[in-house]
Amino acid sequence: MLQGTRAAVIGGSIAGLLAARVLSEHYSDVVICERDRLPVDITDRKGVPQGRHAHALLSAGRRALEALFPGLADELAAQGALKVDIEGLRWFDNGGYHARCTGIEALLASRALLETQVRKRVTALPNVRVVDGCDVDSLIMDSSRVIGVRTHRVSSGGSGEDFEAELVIDASGRGSQTPAWLDASGFQKPVEESIRVALGYSTRLFRRRPEHLDGDFAMIIPSAPPGRRGGAMLAIEHDRWMVTLFGVLGDHPPIDAAGYLEFARTLPAPDVYETIKNAEPLSDPLPFKYPGSTRRRYERLTLLPDGLLAFGDSICSFNPIYGQGMSVAARQALALRDCLSEGSDGFAKRFFTAAAKVIDNPWTMAVGGDLRYPSVAGPRTQMGEFINWYLGKVHIAARRDPAVTFAFHSVANLLADPPSLLNPRVALRVARGNIGARQ
């Protein structure tokens, strides 16, 4: 059902591509303005600095992508991605390993492979085009309405094309200029909430052998107070491990080979170190730093210009150790589809309200996890303290009870809401699992 002539998307990463996919159903012409020169082959690019590190596509995100791109998981699997059940995941948390559970699907692939395949699907649409090497300088306004974007060519620094559009979606990421553009146009900026954790990554690729981890596909070691270190080892295409070591509050892993391996040795569980100490390295350690999570409360604004939306990380940028970003963006895309189908009346307000509902639970989980560290500044509540205490008990019970493991990972994969962990049936199993357990 077409309802407009042209829509413009700022940013051609995962979020921007998903927005363009939805817009293609409603606009005769969709243009994506992307600052990077996009690669033809499957490779990392400068505009996605975290792309070279471990990524998680949560189960809810995979389902959302499949709703937008039927058959995408099979296409990725044909290129080496792994379609697996969560039974092959090792998870060490709060001093112990979770019991294995089954029944939650996982899709493992590098960010480069996933983004490349999504981009192929989007650019194959006849009414979508990508203009790369093109940076957006400003919005074009007509009174209280956005009517397009003004760009320049990155390579030459010269002026680019002005793109008129009935709808502009900013999917440029956590460095979004939309708050500044709103302020310059006389509109109120959204309130920002930030949780600073001073996260640092170091990632290295290794050759994956069948005997590694006894055939399991992933090992996750979240950081937990008083410790500040963690790691993720994920199987990806072409028989490789992507191993990301991380530390919070400035305790960052080194990027020299010896220091990297020693940092792995200090993790709370030995699995990563024991696997990589004799594995064949395929890359040097690569660093990445992330100051913390930021949420912009667009849903609370009472006055917004017509014709403008923020999307994905431009609304909320999560601490990446929780692996929520791509999945939340995919679910926002489904919310955008629903809002567009309901017509133009109050469109921006309806979308930001719907996006906030998509964000609320993962934001609460990420912020709650970060606030376990006393030195992380942020709003603490008695309920938040209780939830963190209770989750500690969940992890203890999950050491022996696959049903508790399943309940936890259903929430972590955004398949169930956090209150489901307080369901009496789950809470009883948690209580039983803590009787006589080593704390």
Secondary structure, DSSP 8 states (H G I E B T S, - for coil): ---EEEEEEE--SHHHHHHHHHHTTTEEEEEEEESS---SSS---TT-GGGGS---B-HHHHHHHHHHSTTHHHHHHHTT-EEEEGGGEEEEETTEE-----S-EEEE--HHHHHHHHHHHHHTSTTEEEEESEEEEEEEEETTEEEEEEEEETTT--EEEEEE-SEEEE---TT--HHHHHHHTT-----EEEEEEEEEEEEEEEE--TTGGGG-SEEEE---TT--EEEEEEEETTTEEEEEEEESTT----SSHHHHHHHHHTSSSSHHHHHHTTS-B-S--EEEEEEEEEEE-GGG-S---BTEEE-GGGTEE--GGG--HHHHHHHHHHHHHHHHHT-STTHHHHHHHHHHHHHHHHHHHHHHHHTTSTTS-S---HHHHHHHHHHHHHHHHHTT-HHHHHHHHHHHTTSS-GGGGGSHHHHHHHHHHHTT---
